Amino acid sequence: MALEELRHALEPAIRRVMHFYWRFQRGMTVGVRAVVLDAEGRVFLIRHSYVAGWHLPGGGVEPGETLLAALARELAEEGNITFTHVPPLHGVFYNSLASRRDHVAVYVLRDFHQPSLPAPNREIIAHGFFRPDTLPADATPGTCRRIAEVVHGAPMSDLW
C-alpha cells in the first residue's frame, strides 16, 4: 500500500512536469472547454489539483480524437455531464498562457444530462454551478471572458 500512497502523493507534481514537457514536444496543442449553463443560467466550473483557480470544464484533444469526442470525454470525466444535443461552437482562442502553440475550442452547452454531481478526485478537487454575476474571485481571466461573451454578449476576443 505504501507504493500506492507514494504514487498518489507524487501524481500532481508528475502532471505538472508532463504538462511542461508536452508544451515543447508537440507541434501544436488543441484543447476543448465548455460553457455549461443549467436551466437557472448558472455556469459549471471546476478546480484542478495541479493549477490554481476555477476553470471551465475541458482539456486536451488526444491524437486521433475529434473535438467533440474530446469534449464528451472531458465533460464525463470532470462533471459527470453528457450532452443531449451537439453543442454549438462559440469560438477558437489562442492560449499563449499555456504555450505559443496552444488553441482552445469553446462550446456552449445548455442541453445536458448530469445524473449526479461527480465526487472530487485526484484531478478535480472541487466543482459547482455559479451565477455568472457572482463567479468565484479566483475564476481565471479566460474563463471570465468566455462567460461574459456567452452570457452577456461581451465583445469576443480571439485570445484566451
Order of alpha helices (4+ residues) and beta strands (2+ residues): alpha-beta-beta-beta-beta-alpha-beta-beta-beta-beta-beta-alpha
